[in-house]
Amino acid sequence: MAEKKSLGKEFTKGLIAENPVFRLVLGTCPTLATSTSVVNALGMGISAMIVLVCSNIVISLLRKVIPSKVRIPAYIVVIASFVTIVQMIVKAFVPALDAALGVFLPLIVVNCIILGRAEAFAGKNSVIASAVDGLGMGVGFTIALCCMASVREILGAGTFLAGAQNLLVLFGDNVLNGFNGFTLPWTEVFNPMTVFILAPGGFLTFGLLMACANKLAESKGKPRAELGGCQACPMAKNCALLADGKGCSEEKKEGEQV
Amino acid sequence: MTATIVKSFLAIILTSVLTENFVLCKFLGICPFLGVSKKLNTAVGMSAAVIFVMALATAVTYPINKYLLLANDLEYLQTIVFILVIAALVQLVELILKKFMPPLYNALGIYLPLITTNCAVLGVVLLNQTKGYNFAESMVNSVGAGLGFMVAMVIFSGVRSRLEGADIPKFLQGLPIVLIAAAIVSLSFMGFTGLVDGIFA
């Protein structure tokens, strides 16, 4: 296969056609938890993207060295190291983001997108392809987070990009000329629906956006997004349920030889 | 003395089960919540395994954190150490159960590998640490978080069994309606806001 030709495809597939959140239904926990404001979503998306690209590169470099039996622990060590690095950088340079993301920053370790890509792609493909795949998936994750966050922030807080200054605090206090997000004009007339930035709003927004994504996919003749895609699950190979041919939801049968 | 301890434990349990439910308020462990909640028995089996692993992970990582990492200024290794310990522990428990306790293995064992990379388990360990709980409080919080997970799973499996027979608009069928149902369950849990402060004020 001519690799150069497909690199563009490896990148773009992660954006929409195989968007990790809306098409593959991976990484739902951080998607729901960190999409309360666009700035948080951007911060989370970029952090996850850095980890994803770096870990994809290293895992791809090591793919012939790591014995397949201890592959998952080895991947976890690589991913956890990069998460620790990112965590330290964020703590040092963007403390407001560290406070906002809280436990979800170290929890990038168990983000199924990252382990899933390591297992499904980086462990089998060349370094450059893996890096590009990681970048595409990372950008796709960021886009999905920002879609969720835009809806939730506009409806729930009546602002857009609030706290943008906090994200760029590294480059000086006034890098945006005092711009710190918009306040939408109608908040003076209507109170924003706070429930959208609380937990139920997260589920609701995700459900409705998922319906839109499904509709779009169907109009292009693609199947709807399905949950519990056993092929996507990083633990698929050790899964006893899958070995019985049942899958976690007791109905899947196609994921047997992942 | 004991009264205050019992009170603080109760407060921690109520907080982690109701007001700060792991799944419905903190968004930890969403994958199994959506994936395994279709039937009541699998939901209960999965939750029991989660409670078991959460308690075990806390019992093992707390001393490691206190006497190995904090004592040697190695806090920055927490993420790596915790996830490795949890992963190794789960594999070990699976082997032990398989060999010595086949009935328990049949009930819980099949869910164990799925839990290795579950964010709820790592999440509870990290949260215990950031909240500065001592050993007993950490254990109570972990079991409480697991119980909260079980409550959410059991309730949601009931909701989902009703969804099976419901006449759902075509564009919402499948995952979207499940998420919207989760939103409503989560909304009802918001009713507990302030409960713990109210009781233990």
Interface residues (C-beta under 8 A of the other chain):
Chain A: V25 T28 C29 P30 L32 A33 I72 P73 I76 V77 A80 S81 V83 T84 Q87 M88 G102 V103 P106 L107 V109 V110 N111 C112 L115 V195 L198 A199 P200 G201 G202 F203 L204 F206 G207 L208 M210 A211 N214 K215 R224 A225 E226 L227 G228 C233 P234 M235 N238 C239 A240 L241 C248 S249 E250 E251
Chain B: L24 C25 K26 F27 L28 G29 I30 C31 P32 L34 G35 V36 K38 K39 T42 Y76 L77 Q78 T79 I80 I83 L84 A87 A88 G109 I110 P113 L114 T116 T117 N118 C119 L122 G123 L126 L127 T130 F171 L172 Q173 G174 L175 P176 I177 V178 L179 I180 A182 A183 I184 S186 L187 F189 M190
